[in-house]
Amino acid sequence: MKKITAAELAAADMESITLIDLREPSEFAENSIAGSVNMPFSEIWTCLSEVPDHKPVYVMCRTGDISREIVEILEDRGYDVYNVEGGFAAYTVYRAVSEG
């Protein structure tokens, strides 16, 4: 399984990737990354066919655990897919530290 860190995600060109956020809509609405797509884990099975396959896919959940399962499924389907290590929690910490 391919992985990326919160720092790598923060540096990513959002135009060249698809970032899937598996958190629930209320969490996503409260705080999300610009350009990310909310596909809640509770509904992911109906959304998987909508995931574009022409660019890398980064998958993120709250802590990076649930997203591993979706990454494995997308890998099996031939996607160039990466798990965001530590999920949104790690990204939030990274942004807070890097912005001082």
MODELLER restraints for C-alpha pairs under 7 A, 6 or more apart:
rsr = mdl.restraints
at = mdl.atoms
rsr.add(forms.Gaussian(group=physical.xy_distance, feature=features.Distance(at['CA:2:A'], at['CA:81:A']), mean=6.88, stdev=0.5))
rsr.add(forms.Gaussian(group=physical.xy_distance, feature=features.Distance(at['CA:2:A'], at['CA:82:A']), mean=4.86, stdev=0.5))
rsr.add(forms.Gaussian(group=physical.xy_distance, feature=features.Distance(at['CA:2:A'], at['CA:83:A']), mean=6.37, stdev=0.5))
rsr.add(forms.Gaussian(group=physical.xy_distance, feature=features.Distance(at['CA:3:A'], at['CA:82:A']), mean=4.85, stdev=0.5))
rsr.add(forms.Gaussian(group=physical.xy_distance, feature=features.Distance(at['CA:3:A'], at['CA:83:A']), mean=4.63, stdev=0.5))
rsr.add(forms.Gaussian(group=physical.xy_distance, feature=features.Distance(at['CA:3:A'], at['CA:84:A']), mean=5.90, stdev=0.5))
rsr.add(forms.Gaussian(group=physical.xy_distance, feature=features.Distance(at['CA:3:A'], at['CA:85:A']), mean=6.32, stdev=0.5))
rsr.add(forms.Gaussian(group=physical.xy_distance, feature=features.Distance(at['CA:4:A'], at['CA:82:A']), mean=6.36, stdev=0.5))
rsr.add(forms.Gaussian(group=physical.xy_distance, feature=features.Distance(at['CA:4:A'], at['CA:83:A']), mean=6.21, stdev=0.5))
rsr.add(forms.Gaussian(group=physical.xy_distance, feature=features.Distance(at['CA:4:A'], at['CA:84:A']), mean=5.11, stdev=0.5))
rsr.add(forms.Gaussian(group=physical.xy_distance, feature=features.Distance(at['CA:4:A'], at['CA:85:A']), mean=6.01, stdev=0.5))
rsr.add(forms.Gaussian(group=physical.xy_distance, feature=features.Distance(at['CA:5:A'], at['CA:84:A']), mean=5.87, stdev=0.5))
rsr.add(forms.Gaussian(group=physical.xy_distance, feature=features.Distance(at['CA:5:A'], at['CA:85:A']), mean=5.32, stdev=0.5))
rsr.add(forms.Gaussian(group=physical.xy_distance, feature=features.Distance(at['CA:6:A'], at['CA:84:A']), mean=6.70, stdev=0.5))
rsr.add(forms.Gaussian(group=physical.xy_distance, feature=features.Distance(at['CA:6:A'], at['CA:85:A']), mean=6.80, stdev=0.5))
rsr.add(forms.Gaussian(group=physical.xy_distance, feature=features.Distance(at['CA:6:A'], at['CA:90:A']), mean=5.96, stdev=0.5))
rsr.add(forms.Gaussian(group=physical.xy_distance, feature=features.Distance(at['CA:6:A'], at['CA:91:A']), mean=4.67, stdev=0.5))
rsr.add(forms.Gaussian(group=physical.xy_distance, feature=features.Distance(at['CA:6:A'], at['CA:94:A']), mean=6.37, stdev=0.5))
rsr.add(forms.Gaussian(group=physical.xy_distance, feature=features.Distance(at['CA:7:A'], at['CA:94:A']), mean=6.65, stdev=0.5))
rsr.add(forms.Gaussian(group=physical.xy_distance, feature=features.Distance(at['CA:14:A'], at['CA:35:A']), mean=6.32, stdev=0.5))
rsr.add(forms.Gaussian(group=physical.xy_distance, feature=features.Distance(at['CA:16:A'], at['CA:55:A']), mean=6.49, stdev=0.5))
rsr.add(forms.Gaussian(group=physical.xy_distance, feature=features.Distance(at['CA:17:A'], at['CA:55:A']), mean=5.60, stdev=0.5))
rsr.add(forms.Gaussian(group=physical.xy_distance, feature=features.Distance(at['CA:17:A'], at['CA:56:A']), mean=5.07, stdev=0.5))
rsr.add(forms.Gaussian(group=physical.xy_distance, feature=features.Distance(at['CA:17:A'], at['CA:57:A']), mean=5.79, stdev=0.5))
rsr.add(forms.Gaussian(group=physical.xy_distance, feature=features.Distance(at['CA:18:A'], at['CA:36:A']), mean=6.99, stdev=0.5))
rsr.add(forms.Gaussian(group=physical.xy_distance, feature=features.Distance(at['CA:18:A'], at['CA:55:A']), mean=6.90, stdev=0.5))
rsr.add(forms.Gaussian(group=physical.xy_distance, feature=features.Distance(at['CA:18:A'], at['CA:56:A']), mean=6.31, stdev=0.5))
rsr.add(forms.Gaussian(group=physical.xy_distance, feature=features.Distance(at['CA:18:A'], at['CA:57:A']), mean=4.72, stdev=0.5))
rsr.add(forms.Gaussian(group=physical.xy_distance, feature=features.Distance(at['CA:18:A'], at['CA:58:A']), mean=6.09, stdev=0.5))
rsr.add(forms.Gaussian(group=physical.xy_distance, feature=features.Distance(at['CA:19:A'], at['CA:36:A']), mean=4.80, stdev=0.5))
rsr.add(forms.Gaussian(group=physical.xy_distance, feature=features.Distance(at['CA:19:A'], at['CA:37:A']), mean=6.07, stdev=0.5))
rsr.add(forms.Gaussian(group=physical.xy_distance, feature=features.Distance(at['CA:19:A'], at['CA:57:A']), mean=5.91, stdev=0.5))
rsr.add(forms.Gaussian(group=physical.xy_distance, feature=features.Distance(at['CA:19:A'], at['CA:58:A']), mean=4.73, stdev=0.5))
rsr.add(forms.Gaussian(group=physical.xy_distance, feature=features.Distance(at['CA:19:A'], at['CA:59:A']), mean=5.92, stdev=0.5))
rsr.add(forms.Gaussian(group=physical.xy_distance, feature=features.Distance(at['CA:20:A'], at['CA:36:A']), mean=5.85, stdev=0.5))
rsr.add(forms.Gaussian(group=physical.xy_distance, feature=features.Distance(at['CA:20:A'], at['CA:37:A']), mean=4.93, stdev=0.5))
rsr.add(forms.Gaussian(group=physical.xy_distance, feature=features.Distance(at['CA:20:A'], at['CA:38:A']), mean=5.99, stdev=0.5))
rsr.add(forms.Gaussian(group=physical.xy_distance, feature=features.Distance(at['CA:20:A'], at['CA:39:A']), mean=6.38, stdev=0.5))
rsr.add(forms.Gaussian(group=physical.xy_distance, feature=features.Distance(at['CA:20:A'], at['CA:58:A']), mean=6.16, stdev=0.5))
rsr.add(forms.Gaussian(group=physical.xy_distance, feature=features.Distance(at['CA:20:A'], at['CA:59:A']), mean=4.85, stdev=0.5))
rsr.add(forms.Gaussian(group=physical.xy_distance, feature=features.Distance(at['CA:20:A'], at['CA:60:A']), mean=6.09, stdev=0.5))
rsr.add(forms.Gaussian(group=physical.xy_distance, feature=features.Distance(at['CA:21:A'], at['CA:36:A']), mean=6.43, stdev=0.5))
rsr.add(forms.Gaussian(group=physical.xy_distance, feature=features.Distance(at['CA:21:A'], at['CA:37:A']), mean=5.87, stdev=0.5))
rsr.add(forms.Gaussian(group=physical.xy_distance, feature=features.Distance(at['CA:21:A'], at['CA:38:A']), mean=4.85, stdev=0.5))
rsr.add(forms.Gaussian(group=physical.xy_distance, feature=features.Distance(at['CA:21:A'], at['CA:39:A']), mean=6.00, stdev=0.5))
rsr.add(forms.Gaussian(group=physical.xy_distance, feature=features.Distance(at['CA:21:A'], at['CA:59:A']), mean=6.27, stdev=0.5))
rsr.add(forms.Gaussian(group=physical.xy_distance, feature=features.Distance(at['CA:21:A'], at['CA:60:A']), mean=4.99, stdev=0.5))
rsr.add(forms.Gaussian(group=physical.xy_distance, feature=features.Distance(at['CA:21:A'], at['CA:61:A']), mean=5.78, stdev=0.5))
rsr.add(forms.Gaussian(group=physical.xy_distance, feature=features.Distance(at['CA:22:A'], at['CA:38:A']), mean=6.15, stdev=0.5))
rsr.add(forms.Gaussian(group=physical.xy_distance, feature=features.Distance(at['CA:22:A'], at['CA:39:A']), mean=5.20, stdev=0.5))
rsr.add(forms.Gaussian(group=physical.xy_distance, feature=features.Distance(at['CA:22:A'], at['CA:40:A']), mean=4.32, stdev=0.5))
rsr.add(forms.Gaussian(group=physical.xy_distance, feature=features.Distance(at['CA:22:A'], at['CA:41:A']), mean=4.95, stdev=0.5))
rsr.add(forms.Gaussian(group=physical.xy_distance, feature=features.Distance(at['CA:22:A'], at['CA:60:A']), mean=6.07, stdev=0.5))
rsr.add(forms.Gaussian(group=physical.xy_distance, feature=features.Distance(at['CA:22:A'], at['CA:61:A']), mean=4.84, stdev=0.5))
rsr.add(forms.Gaussian(group=physical.xy_distance, feature=features.Distance(at['CA:23:A'], at['CA:40:A']), mean=5.18, stdev=0.5))
rsr.add(forms.Gaussian(group=physical.xy_distance, feature=features.Distance(at['CA:23:A'], at['CA:41:A']), mean=6.55, stdev=0.5))
rsr.add(forms.Gaussian(group=physical.xy_distance, feature=features.Distance(at['CA:23:A'], at['CA:61:A']), mean=5.45, stdev=0.5))
rsr.add(forms.Gaussian(group=physical.xy_distance, feature=features.Distance(at['CA:23:A'], at['CA:62:A']), mean=6.27, stdev=0.5))
rsr.add(forms.Gaussian(group=physical.xy_distance, feature=features.Distance(at['CA:24:A'], at['CA:40:A']), mean=4.99, stdev=0.5))
rsr.add(forms.Gaussian(group=physical.xy_distance, feature=features.Distance(at['CA:25:A'], at['CA:40:A']), mean=6.71, stdev=0.5))
rsr.add(forms.Gaussian(group=physical.xy_distance, feature=features.Distance(at['CA:28:A'], at['CA:38:A']), mean=6.82, stdev=0.5))
rsr.add(forms.Gaussian(group=physical.xy_distance, feature=features.Distance(at['CA:39:A'], at['CA:47:A']), mean=6.67, stdev=0.5))
rsr.add(forms.Gaussian(group=physical.xy_distance, feature=features.Distance(at['CA:53:A'], at['CA:79:A']), mean=5.98, stdev=0.5))
rsr.add(forms.Gaussian(group=physical.xy_distance, feature=features.Distance(at['CA:56:A'], at['CA:80:A']), mean=4.97, stdev=0.5))
rsr.add(forms.Gaussian(group=physical.xy_distance, feature=features.Distance(at['CA:56:A'], at['CA:81:A']), mean=5.72, stdev=0.5))
rsr.add(forms.Gaussian(group=physical.xy_distance, feature=features.Distance(at['CA:57:A'], at['CA:80:A']), mean=6.18, stdev=0.5))
rsr.add(forms.Gaussian(group=physical.xy_distance, feature=features.Distance(at['CA:57:A'], at['CA:81:A']), mean=4.61, stdev=0.5))
rsr.add(forms.Gaussian(group=physical.xy_distance, feature=features.Distance(at['CA:57:A'], at['CA:82:A']), mean=6.27, stdev=0.5))
rsr.add(forms.Gaussian(group=physical.xy_distance, feature=features.Distance(at['CA:58:A'], at['CA:81:A']), mean=5.78, stdev=0.5))
rsr.add(forms.Gaussian(group=physical.xy_distance, feature=features.Distance(at['CA:58:A'], at['CA:82:A']), mean=4.83, stdev=0.5))
rsr.add(forms.Gaussian(group=physical.xy_distance, feature=features.Distance(at['CA:58:A'], at['CA:83:A']), mean=5.96, stdev=0.5))
rsr.add(forms.Gaussian(group=physical.xy_distance, feature=features.Distance(at['CA:58:A'], at['CA:84:A']), mean=6.54, stdev=0.5))
rsr.add(forms.Gaussian(group=physical.xy_distance, feature=features.Distance(at['CA:59:A'], at['CA:67:A']), mean=5.84, stdev=0.5))
rsr.add(forms.Gaussian(group=physical.xy_distance, feature=features.Distance(at['CA:59:A'], at['CA:71:A']), mean=6.69, stdev=0.5))
rsr.add(forms.Gaussian(group=physical.xy_distance, feature=features.Distance(at['CA:59:A'], at['CA:82:A']), mean=6.23, stdev=0.5))
rsr.add(forms.Gaussian(group=physical.xy_distance, feature=features.Distance(at['CA:59:A'], at['CA:83:A']), mean=5.18, stdev=0.5))
rsr.add(forms.Gaussian(group=physical.xy_distance, feature=features.Distance(at['CA:59:A'], at['CA:84:A']), mean=5.99, stdev=0.5))
rsr.add(forms.Gaussian(group=physical.xy_distance, feature=features.Distance(at['CA:60:A'], at['CA:67:A']), mean=5.56, stdev=0.5))
rsr.add(forms.Gaussian(group=physical.xy_distance, feature=features.Distance(at['CA:60:A'], at['CA:83:A']), mean=6.44, stdev=0.5))
rsr.add(forms.Gaussian(group=physical.xy_distance, feature=features.Distance(at['CA:60:A'], at['CA:84:A']), mean=5.29, stdev=0.5))
rsr.add(forms.Gaussian(group=physical.xy_distance, feature=features.Distance(at['CA:60:A'], at['CA:87:A']), mean=5.06, stdev=0.5))
rsr.add(forms.Gaussian(group=physical.xy_distance, feature=features.Distance(at['CA:60:A'], at['CA:88:A']), mean=6.51, stdev=0.5))
rsr.add(forms.Gaussian(group=physical.xy_distance, feature=features.Distance(at['CA:61:A'], at['CA:67:A']), mean=5.48, stdev=0.5))
rsr.add(forms.Gaussian(group=physical.xy_distance, feature=features.Distance(at['CA:61:A'], at['CA:87:A']), mean=5.10, stdev=0.5))
rsr.add(forms.Gaussian(group=physical.xy_distance, feature=features.Distance(at['CA:61:A'], at['CA:88:A']), mean=6.12, stdev=0.5))
rsr.add(forms.Gaussian(group=physical.xy_distance, feature=features.Distance(at['CA:62:A'], at['CA:87:A']), mean=5.03, stdev=0.5))
rsr.add(forms.Gaussian(group=physical.xy_distance, feature=features.Distance(at['CA:62:A'], at['CA:88:A']), mean=4.90, stdev=0.5))
rsr.add(forms.Gaussian(group=physical.xy_distance, feature=features.Distance(at['CA:62:A'], at['CA:89:A']), mean=5.86, stdev=0.5))
rsr.add(forms.Gaussian(group=physical.xy_distance, feature=features.Distance(at['CA:63:A'], at['CA:86:A']), mean=4.66, stdev=0.5))
rsr.add(forms.Gaussian(group=physical.xy_distance, feature=features.Distance(at['CA:63:A'], at['CA:87:A']), mean=4.21, stdev=0.5))
rsr.add(forms.Gaussian(group=physical.xy_distance, feature=features.Distance(at['CA:63:A'], at['CA:88:A']), mean=6.19, stdev=0.5))
rsr.add(forms.Gaussian(group=physical.xy_distance, feature=features.Distance(at['CA:63:A'], at['CA:89:A']), mean=5.77, stdev=0.5))
rsr.add(forms.Gaussian(group=physical.xy_distance, feature=features.Distance(at['CA:64:A'], at['CA:84:A']), mean=6.13, stdev=0.5))
rsr.add(forms.Gaussian(group=physical.xy_distance, feature=features.Distance(at['CA:64:A'], at['CA:85:A']), mean=5.32, stdev=0.5))
rsr.add(forms.Gaussian(group=physical.xy_distance, feature=features.Distance(at['CA:64:A'], at['CA:86:A']), mean=4.55, stdev=0.5))
rsr.add(forms.Gaussian(group=physical.xy_distance, feature=features.Distance(at['CA:64:A'], at['CA:87:A']), mean=4.16, stdev=0.5))
rsr.add(forms.Gaussian(group=physical.xy_distance, feature=features.Distance(at['CA:67:A'], at['CA:83:A']), mean=6.37, stdev=0.5))
rsr.add(forms.Gaussian(group=physical.xy_distance, feature=features.Distance(at['CA:68:A'], at['CA:83:A']), mean=6.07, stdev=0.5))
rsr.add(forms.Gaussian(group=physical.xy_distance, feature=features.Distance(at['CA:71:A'], at['CA:81:A']), mean=6.17, stdev=0.5))
rsr.add(forms.Gaussian(group=physical.xy_distance, feature=features.Distance(at['CA:71:A'], at['CA:82:A']), mean=6.52, stdev=0.5))
rsr.add(forms.Gaussian(group=physical.xy_distance, feature=features.Distance(at['CA:71:A'], at['CA:83:A']), mean=6.21, stdev=0.5))
rsr.add(forms.Gaussian(group=physical.xy_distance, feature=features.Distance(at['CA:74:A'], at['CA:81:A']), mean=6.78, stdev=0.5))
rsr.add(forms.Gaussian(group=physical.xy_distance, feature=features.Distance(at['CA:75:A'], at['CA:81:A']), mean=6.34, stdev=0.5))
